[in-house]
Amino acid sequence: MRVVIIGGSFGGLTAAYELRKRLDKEHKITLISDNDKFVFIPSLPWVSLGWKKPEDVVFDLRRPLVSKGIEFRHATAEKIEPEKNIVVTNAGDVSYDYLLIATGSYLEFEAIPGLGPQGHTQSVCTLEHAKQAYEAWQRFLKDPGEIVIGAAQGASCFGPAYEQVFMVDTYLRRINKRHEAPITFITSEPYLGHFGIAGLGTSRRSMEDEFADRDIKAITNAVIDEITTDVIKLKSGEELKFKYAMIIPPFRGVDAVMSTKDLGNPRGFIPVNEHYRHVKFENIYAVGVAVAMMPPEHTPVPIGVPKTGHMTEQMAKIAASNIAAEIKKNEKKSAELQVICFLDMGNEAVLMSASPVLPPRNKHRLKKHVVFHWVKVIFERYYLWKMRRGITWLP
Ligand SMILES: Cc1cc2nc3c(=O)[nH]c(=O)nc-3n(C[C@H](O)[C@H](O)[C@H](O)COP(=O)(O)OP(=O)(O)OC[C@H]3O[C@@H](n4cnc5c(N)ncnc54)[C@H](O)[C@@H]3O)c2cc1C
């Protein structure tokens, strides 16, 4: 059998290693990625402030994959032809018996005029963006002023916006420049601490207290109309001046999914069943940010459910084990997703865990401590070490 994976990040790489563990060498595994590097995305907010070097948070995919007997193709998937079992790439067609899609999302900056690194705001969503944000931050430090940080309508990732606003606050306090930089946080969430998952325990109160404590103004239910060189215009009519802005953009599925009939929903996210198998195409699986997840509640401004690295890995392991089970004619499995993540603030961090991810939950935890900041720092090193070696064990 031939198993093809698209995407070389948390979802794709975990699935590739997991499949290799479960399938004999007679079964060929190929990973296609348009990026030949694995990037530890959770560290990008640190890169944007100069707390981490870009080269410390990446590794080349080729060596670990090839050493495990997994073929690597550095190519962009352009579309999938499910009837023919073919992935069309810019470097030729790749045929498959089973396909696993882990392509994450497309960052839709063009949905809002002036948004993003090609417009007037920064992003920390890719390594290139984080590097560019670092340059902008250096310029800002020489000539400080108003700061706006947040997440746009249609975003489905809020944690990094919170991390960035707290870290920027911590940074400026350390150099005694916080008084020169009023900070506003704008978010499409209905309230602070919603996070796209209808909150987590006391997250609303905790975040409101944290913002008050740090003197950060917050605007919720925000819809951005337009961004000019130094002003963010909201639909409410409010105008926010800025010298430095970092806004998480709307997310949608990647073009390869959007351009394949019946593969994704109208936003390009892939509907799957409890086995992470496509609801229509029986030999296609999808994991991670690429997957469609129903929001837990209606919100005045549309937002998506975030899928963390930890959630993505759980999905990848379940999907890989189900592909192997199908090939070996074993029973398939499914499991409720859990979440554990650390929201860093530069000096401290908040541990957030929930099981299951969406309410009602059996258990959850939200706790702030300086130790969690160091846990996050150490976890990055450990994670990069284990992924270079093909270890998919989850803490
Ligand atoms: C700034 C930021 C901070 C975060 N912090 C945390 C955190 O602290 N903790 C946490 O748990 N999660 C965090 N997350 C979420 C975490 O990064 C995601 O859950 C994770 O990256 C999802 O992995 P994925 O494999 O689904 O997709 P992605 O990481 O988006 O990877 C997609 C992969 O597919 C490839 N690809 C895309 N399109 C194509 C194509 N057409 N052809 C070939 N290859 C393609 C890309 O190159 C990439 O390799 C953060 C996210 C961001 C943006």
Boltz pocket constraint, residues with backbone or C-beta under 6 A from the ligand:
constraints:
  - pocket:
      binder: B
      contacts: [[A, 6], [A, 7], [A, 8], [A, 9], [A, 10], [A, 11], [A, 12], [A, 32], [A, 33], [A, 34], [A, 35], [A, 37], [A, 41], [A, 42], [A, 43], [A, 44], [A, 45], [A, 75], [A, 76], [A, 77], [A, 78], [A, 102], [A, 103], [A, 104], [A, 105], [A, 124], [A, 125], [A, 126], [A, 157], [A, 159], [A, 160], [A, 254], [A, 256], [A, 287], [A, 288], [A, 289], [A, 290], [A, 307], [A, 308], [A, 309], [A, 310], [A, 311], [A, 312], [A, 340], [A, 341], [A, 342]]
      max_distance: 6.0
